């Protein structure tokens, strides 16, 4: 097959083709723990109610990254003289995904992330916080099936909301580390908390993709996105999903969809 031939393109056509590019600042994240973690961080002394505080915490995410992956290959050297071929045998996903949050004045962002990690290590369930002040206490880790969530999403879309959105769903995710947060008497700035989440793999889908597994968590996340982007009016990407007929506000969706 021959290579491409020189092709003159008008400036107007060139602008319409390459100037409408995706922007980095339009995205939405969703981090929903499993029910045992939700109950744990909602206990007295922690007081993070995911149903009330979860959306605000997710909106506080000021920075993240779309994940990458690579292929593990094996070198084949004996099929053709002087030729080395690479054959893929496994896909390798990034080990972690990073999120940076602006910290609210009630520090619920920190409590949400640190509380999730406390649940993983049994801190607060094996022993109380006060008992952990004793140097002789031990850890009793909880089972992964109680803290690894599949409800961690990053959705990327554009301001005009007319082009396709793209969603990454992370499987088996949980917070692996929280970065130290520097404070200083020098010029004040927004306190930020960064956390790394471990995950097994991700699934990437686009709106309009027939292979999309439309589940309730994804649709609720999309509802928040469209609600913010459309000035308070929900515009579903699917036709009346899950019986949410004539629901045009988040309150109506929450009432009809539970």
N, C-alpha and C positions, 0 to 999 in steps of 0.2 A: 504494500500500500504506500503510495507516495506521501511525502510530507505536505503540510499546508502551504497553499500558494499565497503570495502576497495579496492582501485584500484591503482596499481603501475603505475606511469607515468615517462617516461624517461626524463632526464634533458633537452635534445634537444626539446622534445615535450612541456615541461613545458615552456621553453623560448619562443617558437613560440606562445604559447597561452596567456601568461600573460605579456610579455615584450613590446608588441606593444600596448601601451596605449595612450590615448589622452593627448595632451600637453595644458597647460593653456595659452600659449603666442601666439597662432595662432587663430585670430578671426578678424572680421570686423563689424563695426557698421554703421548704416545709420540712420540719424535724419533729416527727411525732413518735414518742417512745411507746413501748408496749404498756399495757394497762398496769402491771405491777410497778413499773417505774413511775407512771403517772400518779398512782395512789401514794407511792413513797414520797415524792416531792411535794405532794399536796398535804402531807401530814403537818400538824402543829409544829411551829418552829421553822418550817421551810416555806409553807404557804404559797406554793406556786400551783395555781389551778390552771391546768393546760387548756381547758375549754374556754377560759376567760383570758389567760395571759399568753397562750401559745402563739396566737397570730401576732401580737405585739412583739414578742421575742423574735419571731421569724422576720418581721419587718425591720428589726434592728440590725440585721445582717448587712453590713456595709461592704463586705468584700468576700468573694469566694473564687473558685476556679472551676471551669469545666474539665472533667477528668480526661485522662489519656490512657492509652494501652499500647502494647507492642506485641509482636509475634516472636516466639521462640523458634529457632530454626536449626536444622541439622545440615551440615555440609556434605554434599554428595560429590565425590571426586573421581569415581571410576566409570561413569556412564559414557563420557566422551573424552577423547584425548585432549589434555590441556585445559579442560573446562571444569570449573567448580560451580556447582549449583547449590542453592539454598532451598530446602524444603521445610515449610512451616509444619509444626506438630502441636503447638499450643499457643493460646492467646494469654498474655500476661497483663493483668490490670494493675494500675497504680495501687499501692497499698493503703493510702490514706487520702482523704479529701479535707481541705482546710477551710474554716469559716472564721471571719472576723466580725464581731458584734460591737456596736455601740452599747455601753452599759447604762441602763436606766437608773434613776435616782433611788429606786427601791432595791436595786441590785438583784432583780429577779433573773436577769440573764445569767449572772454568775451562779445563782442558786440552782437554776435549771441545769446548767452544764455540770457543775460540781456535784449537785445532788444525784444526777444520773451516774456519775462515776462512783459516788458513795454507795449507791445501790449495788453496782457491779462488785465492789469489794466487801460488801456486807457492813459497811460503816453506818451505823444507825439501825441496822436490823440484827446483826450479831451482838453488838454492844451499842449503847447510847453514845452521843457525842461526848458527854461528860466522862463516861467510862474510858473513852479513847485517850483521855489525858493521862491515864495510867500507862506506864511504859511496858507493862506485862500483858496487855491485851493482845489478841491475835486476830488475823483475818480469817473469815470464812466466806469464800467467794460464792456468789449466786450462780445458778446455772445459766449458760449462754442463751438458752431458749427463752429466758425471762427478760433479757435486756437487749438482745440484738433485734433491731427493727428493720422491716422492709419499707417503712413509710418515711424514707428520707428522699426528698426530691429537689432538683434544681430545674426550674423552667425558664427558658430564655425566649423572649418575644420582642416585638418592636413597638414603638410608641403609637404608630398609626393603627395597630391591632388588626391590620388587614393581611399581613403576610403570615406564613406558617409559624407556629411556635414549636419549640423543641424541648423535650423533657428528658432528664436523666433520672432514673430511679436506681437507688443504691440498695443492694441486697445485703442483709446481715450487718447493718451499721450500728456502731456504738461509739461514744467518745473515748478516744485513746489517750489524749493528753490535753492539758490546758497550759498555754504559754503564760509565763509570769507577766504581770501588768505593772510597768513602772509608774510611780507617782513622784511628784517633785513640787517644791515651793516655787520653782521658776514658772514662767508663763503657762497659764492654764490651757488645757486642751481637752478634747473629749476622751474620756477613759474608754479604752477598747479592750475587749477580751477575745483572744484567738484560741480556737480549739481544733484539734485534728481528730477526725473520725475514721476509724478503721471500717473497711467493708470488704465483702467477698468479690463482688463484681457489680457492674452497672448494666442497665438496659436503657438504650436510647431510642426514643420514639418522637415522631413529629405529628402535629395535629393534621387530621385528614388521612393518616396512615391506617389502612384497613387492618393492619396487624396489631393496632393499639388495643391493649386490654383496658378498656375504660372501667375503672373501679371508682368507688365512692370517694376515697381519699384524693385521687387525682382530680376528680371533678370539683371537689370542694376547694382544692388549691387553685384550680383554674378560675373558679368563681371569684376568689379573692383578687386574683390578678386582673381579671376583666373589670371587677368592681372598682379597683383603684384607677385603672387606665381609662375607664369610660365615665368617670365622674360620678360614680354611685349607682350606675345602671348595669345590671348583670346581663351579659350577652353570652349565652352558652355556646360552646363550640359543637355541641351535639343537640339533637332535637329533644327537648323536654326529658332529660335523663332521669331515670328513677322516679318518674311521676311528679316532677317538680313543675307542674303546669302553671304558667302565668307568673312565675316567681321572678321578679325584676329587682329585688333588693336582697342584700345579705340576710336581713332579718327574716324575710319570707322564705328564703332558701333554707335557713337554719330551722325555721318552724316546720316546714314541710318535709325536709330531708332528715330531721333529727340531728 
